[in-house]
Amino acid sequence: MIKKLSDFAEKKVLILGYGMEGKSTEEYIRFTYPQMKIGTADQADGSNYLMEQEKYDFVIKTPGIPKKYVTKPYTTATNIFFEKIPKNQIIGVTGSKGKSTTASLIAYILKESGKDVRLIGNIGEPALKSLLTSYSSNTIFVYELSSYQLDDMHYSPHISVITSLFPEHIPYHGSVKKYYEAKHSILTCADATDYYIYNNSYEILNRWGHDFLGNKIAVKGLTNHYETKLIGVHNFENIELALAVSRLFNISENEYFQSVKSFQPLPHRLENIGTFHEITFFDDAISTTPESTIAALNAIENVETIFLGGEDRGYDFHQLGVELQKYHIQNIVLFPDTGAKIELIINELNDYHPRILHTSEMKDAVEFAYKYTKSHSNCLLSTASPSYSIWKNFIEKGTLFQTFVKQYAQENQNPKSSS
């Protein structure tokens, strides 16, 4: 049912979902098609908002609404963008984790080399909003693409970068298979002139490479010879992916290494928020799967306290339990809903008996960390589960963590504290 917007210029068009992307889509359409009749419908309008589709000829669906709920011919902001911009100006970045850091690093390297770059999508401004300001045939768009955006995308960028792949967003897609199919959509319209750059640590990404018609570049960042503020093997992999992209633009090694050195890590991604009362606190609120939390444990030495748990998406926590024991994590905060599941896994392990706090209050969790974490060790927020059982999103979760860590330190003055 995907159609081109231009075919419905004289029809009534509904923007379905009226958040940030929906509003920018409306702004773009009113500018591009001033005669088009436009309406909006959003969940905030009431439980029957989907019924509004019956009054319109065409729908522009925002990513948060699964395509199964669309009852009319439709398109998306992502498809409209790809219709407008030649693909040789687009670098698409996706992956289960690491896509924001990788997209941001690619954009930063290209910008530092003097190129006209726009970072758009999940991490940047909405794609269509970026087209409302002047751009040229030399503008490079680095587009971070989620599985929601890819689920019904009918185009491929000239350069596709996939950072990682493991189960996520299953309630939205309906199954792991359909989630993987959505991610694979970034490649399905590529031709022999296009590029696929991927992390070959993931067998499924290697399999996709075998079938790819264009140019394949496989990387694996097992080295740590970079001067960088990014930490962890997974970030060395992200750096290698960005390096592969920069080589396609003839950026010198020296320019590349200088950019990697000066690049600032994104908030809530293994972010060192400071040392207080001789404890160093790391905010990794973005880690909402067991795999990403395991990567965080591999990246940070001497973690004595960790915060885990959140919305139940059916994840398997057995390997996480093994890693908690391997790293001798002594103190564990468990948030609902998955906290109880994680505790069951821990209880099955032999000779591992960490101190556990069950809570839904970040303030209580932080006080527990200050009380039991030994001096000169680390406390890590990396919950291995989505945030939505308690918080609006990972940003709210990470911000609360940082607020209470610093508030406790201020209220309990210690001459050894530093930020």
C-alpha positions as CSV (number, residue, x, y, z in Angstrom):
1,M,0.0,0.0,0.0
2,I,3.0,2.3,0.0
3,K,2.5,5.1,-2.5
4,K,4.3,8.3,-3.5
5,L,3.0,11.5,-1.9
6,S,3.1,13.4,-5.2
7,D,0.4,11.1,-6.6
8,F,-2.0,12.5,-4.0
9,A,-1.3,16.2,-4.3
10,E,-4.9,16.9,-5.0
11,K,-6.3,14.6,-2.3
12,K,-7.0,14.8,1.4
13,V,-3.9,13.7,3.4
14,L,-3.7,12.6,7.0
15,I,-0.6,12.8,9.1
16,L,-1.0,9.8,11.5
17,G,1.0,10.4,14.6
18,Y,1.7,14.0,15.5
19,G,4.9,14.0,17.6
20,M,8.1,15.7,16.5
21,E,8.3,13.9,13.2
22,G,4.7,14.4,12.4
23,K,4.9,18.1,13.1
24,S,8.0,18.5,10.9
25,T,6.2,16.5,8.2
26,E,3.3,18.8,8.2
27,E,5.6,21.8,8.0
28,Y,7.4,20.3,5.0
29,I,4.2,19.4,3.2
30,R,2.6,22.8,3.7
31,F,5.7,24.4,2.3
32,T,6.1,21.9,-0.7
33,Y,2.4,21.4,-1.5
34,P,0.6,24.5,-0.3
35,Q,-2.7,23.5,-1.9
36,M,-2.8,20.1,-0.3
37,K,-5.6,19.4,2.3
38,I,-3.9,18.1,5.4
39,G,-5.3,16.8,8.7
40,T,-3.6,15.2,11.7
41,A,-4.5,12.4,14.1
42,D,-2.6,11.3,17.2
43,Q,-3.1,9.0,20.2
44,A,-3.3,12.1,22.3
45,D,-6.6,12.9,20.5
46,G,-8.3,9.8,22.1
47,S,-8.5,6.1,21.7
48,N,-10.4,6.3,18.3
49,Y,-7.7,8.4,16.6
50,L,-7.0,5.6,14.0
51,M,-10.6,5.9,12.8
52,E,-9.8,9.3,11.4
53,Q,-8.2,7.5,8.4
54,E,-11.6,6.9,6.9
55,K,-12.0,10.6,6.2
56,Y,-8.9,10.8,4.1
57,D,-7.5,9.5,0.8
58,F,-3.9,9.1,1.9
59,V,-1.9,8.7,5.1
60,I,1.6,9.7,6.1
61,K,2.5,7.4,9.0
62,T,5.0,8.2,11.7
63,P,7.4,5.5,12.8
64,G,5.8,4.8,16.2
65,I,2.6,3.4,14.6
66,P,3.0,-0.1,13.2
67,K,2.0,-0.4,9.6
68,K,-0.7,-3.0,10.4
69,Y,-2.9,-0.2,11.7
70,V,-2.9,1.8,8.5
71,T,-6.0,1.3,6.4
72,K,-5.4,3.6,3.5
73,P,-2.6,4.0,0.9
74,Y,0.3,5.6,2.7
75,T,3.9,6.7,2.9
76,T,6.3,7.8,5.5
77,A,8.6,10.8,6.1
78,T,11.6,8.5,5.4
79,N,10.2,7.5,2.0
80,I,9.4,11.1,1.1
81,F,13.0,12.1,2.0
82,F,14.4,9.3,-0.2
83,E,12.2,10.4,-3.1
84,K,13.5,13.9,-2.8
85,I,17.3,13.4,-2.2
86,P,19.6,11.5,-4.6
87,K,20.8,8.4,-2.8
88,N,24.5,9.2,-3.5
89,Q,24.1,12.0,-0.9
90,I,22.8,9.6,1.8
91,I,24.6,7.5,4.3
92,G,22.2,5.3,6.3
93,V,23.2,4.0,9.7
94,T,21.3,1.3,11.6
95,G,21.9,-1.5,14.1
96,S,20.5,-2.8,17.4
97,K,23.0,-0.7,19.3
98,G,25.7,1.7,18.4
99,K,23.9,3.5,15.6
100,S,23.7,6.8,17.3
101,T,27.4,6.9,18.2
102,T,28.4,5.7,14.8
103,A,26.2,8.1,12.9
104,S,27.3,11.0,15.0
105,L,31.0,10.1,14.6
106,I,30.6,9.7,10.8
107,A,28.9,13.1,10.6
108,Y,31.6,14.7,12.9
109,I,34.5,13.3,10.8
110,L,33.0,14.5,7.6
111,K,32.2,17.9,9.0
112,E,35.7,18.3,10.4
113,S,37.1,17.6,7.0
114,G,35.2,20.6,5.6
115,K,32.2,18.8,4.1
116,D,28.6,20.1,4.2
117,V,27.0,17.5,6.5
118,R,23.6,17.1,8.1
119,L,22.9,14.5,10.8
120,I,19.3,13.5,10.6
121,G,16.9,10.8,11.9
122,N,16.8,9.5,15.4
123,I,19.8,11.3,16.7
124,G,19.6,14.5,14.6
125,E,16.7,16.7,13.3
126,P,13.8,15.0,11.5
127,A,14.7,14.2,7.9
128,L,12.0,16.4,6.3
129,K,12.8,19.4,8.6
130,S,16.4,19.3,7.3
131,L,15.0,20.0,3.8
132,L,13.4,23.3,4.8
133,T,16.8,25.0,4.9
134,S,19.1,25.5,2.0
135,Y,21.2,22.5,0.8
136,S,23.0,21.6,-2.4
137,S,24.1,18.6,-4.4
138,N,27.2,18.5,-2.2
139,T,25.3,18.2,1.0
140,I,25.8,14.8,2.7
141,F,23.0,13.5,4.8
142,V,23.9,11.0,7.6
143,Y,20.6,9.4,8.4
144,E,20.2,7.3,11.6
145,L,17.5,4.8,10.8
146,S,15.5,2.8,13.3
147,S,13.8,-0.5,12.7
148,Y,10.5,1.4,12.8
149,Q,11.6,3.7,10.0
150,L,13.0,0.8,8.0
151,D,10.0,-1.4,8.4
152,D,8.3,0.1,5.3
153,M,11.1,1.8,3.6
154,H,11.3,1.3,-0.2
155,Y,14.7,2.8,-0.9
156,S,18.3,2.2,0.0
157,P,21.0,4.8,0.7
158,H,24.2,4.8,-1.3
159,I,26.2,3.8,1.8
160,S,24.5,1.5,4.3
161,V,26.2,0.9,7.7
162,I,25.0,-1.7,10.1
163,T,26.6,-1.7,13.6
164,S,25.1,-4.8,15.3
165,L,22.1,-7.0,15.3
166,F,20.3,-8.9,18.1
167,P,16.7,-9.2,19.2
168,E,15.0,-6.0,20.1
169,H,11.6,-4.2,19.6
170,I,9.8,-7.5,19.4
171,P,6.3,-6.2,20.5
172,Y,6.3,-3.6,17.7
173,H,7.4,-6.0,14.9
174,G,5.8,-9.2,16.2
175,S,8.7,-11.5,16.1
176,V,12.5,-11.6,15.9
177,K,12.3,-12.6,12.3
178,K,10.2,-9.6,11.3
179,Y,12.6,-7.3,13.3
180,Y,15.5,-8.6,11.3
181,E,13.6,-8.2,8.1
182,A,12.9,-4.6,9.0
183,K,16.7,-4.0,9.5
184,H,17.5,-5.8,6.3
185,S,15.3,-3.4,4.4
186,I,18.1,-0.9,4.3
187,L,19.8,-3.1,1.8
188,T,17.0,-4.5,-0.3
189,C,16.9,-1.7,-2.9
190,A,20.7,-1.3,-3.3
191,D,22.4,-1.9,-6.6
192,A,25.9,-2.7,-7.8
193,T,27.1,0.9,-7.2
194,D,26.2,1.0,-3.5
195,Y,28.1,0.1,-0.4
196,Y,27.3,-2.1,2.6
197,I,29.6,-1.6,5.6
198,Y,29.1,-3.9,8.5
199,N,30.4,-5.4,11.7
200,N,31.4,-9.0,10.8
201,S,31.1,-10.1,14.5
202,Y,27.5,-10.9,13.7
203,E,26.9,-13.9,11.5
204,I,23.6,-12.7,10.1
205,L,25.3,-9.5,8.9
206,N,27.8,-11.7,7.1
207,R,25.0,-13.7,5.5
208,W,23.5,-10.4,4.2
209,G,26.9,-9.5,2.8
210,H,26.9,-12.7,0.7
211,D,23.7,-11.7,-1.0
212,F,24.5,-8.0,-1.4
213,L,24.9,-6.9,-5.0
214,G,27.2,-3.9,-4.4
215,N,30.4,-3.3,-2.6
216,K,30.9,-5.0,0.8
217,I,33.2,-3.8,3.5
218,A,33.4,-5.9,6.7
219,V,35.1,-4.6,9.8
220,K,35.8,-5.8,13.3
221,G,37.2,-3.4,15.8
222,L,39.3,-5.6,18.0
223,T,42.1,-3.0,18.4
224,N,42.3,-0.1,20.8
225,H,45.1,1.9,19.2
226,Y,42.9,5.0,19.0
227,E,43.2,8.1,21.1
228,T,39.5,8.5,22.0
229,K,37.1,9.3,24.8
230,L,35.0,6.4,23.7
231,I,35.4,3.2,25.7
232,G,34.7,-0.5,25.1
233,V,35.3,-3.0,22.3
234,H,31.9,-2.2,20.8
235,N,32.9,1.4,20.4
236,F,36.2,0.4,18.7
237,E,34.0,-1.5,16.3
238,N,31.9,1.7,15.8
239,I,35.1,3.6,15.1
240,E,36.2,1.1,12.5
241,L,32.9,1.4,10.8
242,A,33.2,5.2,10.7
243,L,36.8,4.8,9.3
244,A,35.5,2.6,6.5
245,V,33.0,5.4,5.6
246,S,35.6,8.2,5.8
247,R,37.9,6.3,3.4
248,L,35.2,6.4,0.7
249,F,35.4,10.2,0.9
250,N,39.2,10.2,0.7
251,I,39.7,11.6,4.2
252,S,43.3,11.2,5.3
253,E,44.2,8.9,8.2
254,N,45.6,11.9,10.1
255,E,42.3,13.9,9.8
256,Y,40.4,10.8,10.8
257,F,42.5,10.1,13.9
258,Q,42.3,13.7,15.0
259,S,38.5,13.6,14.7
260,V,38.2,10.4,16.7
261,K,40.4,12.0,19.4
262,S,38.3,15.1,19.7
263,F,34.9,13.5,19.3
264,Q,32.7,13.8,22.5
265,P,30.8,10.7,23.5
266,L,27.0,11.1,23.4
267,P,25.0,11.4,26.7
268,H,23.8,8.3,28.5
269,R,26.2,6.0,26.6
270,L,28.9,4.8,29.0
271,E,29.0,8.4,30.2
272,N,31.4,9.0,33.1
273,I,29.5,11.5,35.2
274,G,32.2,11.9,37.8
275,T,33.8,10.5,41.0
276,F,32.0,11.2,44.2
277,H,32.9,9.8,47.7
278,E,35.7,7.8,45.8
279,I,33.1,6.0,43.7
280,T,33.0,6.6,39.9
281,F,29.5,6.6,38.4
282,F,28.7,5.6,34.8
283,D,25.5,6.4,33.0
284,D,24.7,3.8,30.3
285,A,21.0,4.4,30.3
286,I,20.9,3.7,26.5
287,S,21.6,0.0,27.2
288,T,18.2,-1.6,27.2
289,T,19.1,-5.2,26.2
290,P,21.1,-7.9,27.9
291,E,23.7,-7.8,25.0
292,S,24.3,-4.1,25.4
293,T,24.7,-4.3,29.2
294,I,27.2,-7.2,28.8
295,A,29.1,-4.9,26.4
296,A,29.2,-2.3,29.1
297,L,30.5,-4.7,31.7
298,N,33.2,-5.7,29.2
299,A,34.1,-2.1,28.8
300,I,34.4,-0.9,32.4
301,E,36.7,-2.6,34.9
302,N,36.0,-2.9,38.6
303,V,32.2,-2.5,38.5
304,E,31.0,-3.3,42.0
305,T,27.4,-2.0,41.7
306,I,25.0,-2.2,38.8
307,F,21.4,-1.1,38.2
308,L,19.3,-3.6,36.2
309,G,15.7,-4.1,35.2
310,G,12.8,-2.5,33.4
311,E,10.0,-3.3,31.0
312,D,9.6,-7.0,30.2
313,R,10.2,-7.6,26.5
314,G,10.8,-11.4,26.9
315,Y,14.6,-11.2,26.8
316,D,16.8,-14.1,27.9
317,F,19.0,-13.0,30.9
318,H,20.9,-16.2,31.4
319,Q,24.1,-15.0,29.8
320,L,23.9,-11.7,31.7
321,G,23.7,-13.7,34.9
322,V,26.9,-15.5,34.0
323,E,28.6,-12.2,33.3
324,L,27.5,-10.7,36.6
325,Q,29.1,-13.7,38.4
326,K,32.2,-13.6,36.2
327,Y,32.8,-10.0,37.1
328,H,32.0,-10.5,40.8
329,I,29.4,-7.8,40.9
330,Q,28.7,-7.4,44.6
331,N,25.7,-5.0,44.6
332,I,22.7,-5.2,42.3
333,V,19.7,-2.9,42.1
334,L,16.7,-4.5,40.4
335,F,13.9,-2.4,38.9
336,P,10.5,-3.8,37.9
337,D,9.4,-5.6,35.8
338,T,12.4,-7.7,34.8
339,G,14.2,-7.4,38.1
340,A,12.4,-10.4,39.4
341,K,13.4,-12.5,36.4
342,I,17.0,-11.4,36.7
343,E,17.0,-12.4,40.4
344,L,15.7,-15.9,39.5
345,I,18.7,-16.3,37.1
346,I,21.1,-15.1,39.8
347,N,19.7,-17.6,42.3
348,E,20.3,-20.4,40.0
349,L,24.1,-19.7,39.9
350,N,26.4,-21.6,42.2
351,D,28.5,-19.6,44.8
352,Y,27.2,-16.2,43.8
353,H,25.3,-14.3,46.4
354,P,25.3,-10.5,45.6
355,R,23.6,-7.9,47.8
356,I,20.2,-7.1,46.1
357,L,17.8,-4.1,46.4
358,H,14.4,-4.2,44.7
359,T,13.1,-0.8,44.1
360,S,11.2,1.4,41.6
361,E,12.8,4.6,43.0
362,M,16.0,5.9,41.4
363,K,16.8,7.9,44.6
364,D,16.7,4.7,46.7
365,A,18.9,3.0,44.2
366,V,21.5,5.7,44.3
367,E,21.6,5.8,48.1
368,F,22.1,2.0,48.1
369,A,25.0,2.4,45.7
370,Y,26.7,5.0,47.9
371,K,26.2,2.9,51.0
372,Y,27.6,-0.4,49.7
373,T,30.0,0.4,46.8
374,K,33.6,0.3,47.9
375,S,36.0,3.1,47.4
376,H,37.9,3.2,44.1
377,S,35.4,1.1,42.3
378,N,32.5,1.8,39.9
379,C,28.8,2.0,39.8
380,L,27.0,1.4,36.5
381,L,23.5,2.2,35.3
382,S,22.9,-0.2,32.5
383,T,19.5,-1.8,32.9
384,A,19.4,-4.6,30.2
385,S,15.7,-3.7,29.7
386,P,13.7,-0.9,28.2
387,S,12.8,2.0,30.5
388,Y,9.1,2.2,30.1
389,S,8.0,0.2,33.2
390,I,9.0,3.2,35.3
391,W,10.3,6.0,33.1
392,K,9.3,7.8,30.0
393,N,12.5,6.9,28.1
394,F,16.2,6.2,28.7
395,I,16.9,9.9,28.8
396,E,14.6,10.4,31.8
397,K,16.1,7.4,33.5
398,G,19.7,8.6,32.9
399,T,18.9,12.1,33.9
400,L,17.4,11.0,37.2
401,F,20.4,8.8,37.9
402,Q,22.8,11.8,37.3
403,T,20.7,14.1,39.4
404,F,20.5,11.9,42.4
405,V,24.1,10.9,42.2
406,K,25.2,14.6,42.3
407,Q,22.5,15.6,44.8
408,Y,23.6,12.9,47.3
409,A,27.2,13.9,46.9
410,Q,26.3,17.6,47.6
411,E,24.1,16.8,50.6
412,N,26.7,14.5,52.1
413,Q,29.8,16.6,51.7
414,N,33.1,14.7,51.5
415,P,36.4,16.5,51.0
416,K,37.6,13.7,48.6
417,S,34.6,14.2,46.2
418,S,35.3,15.5,42.7
419,S,33.4,15.9,39.5
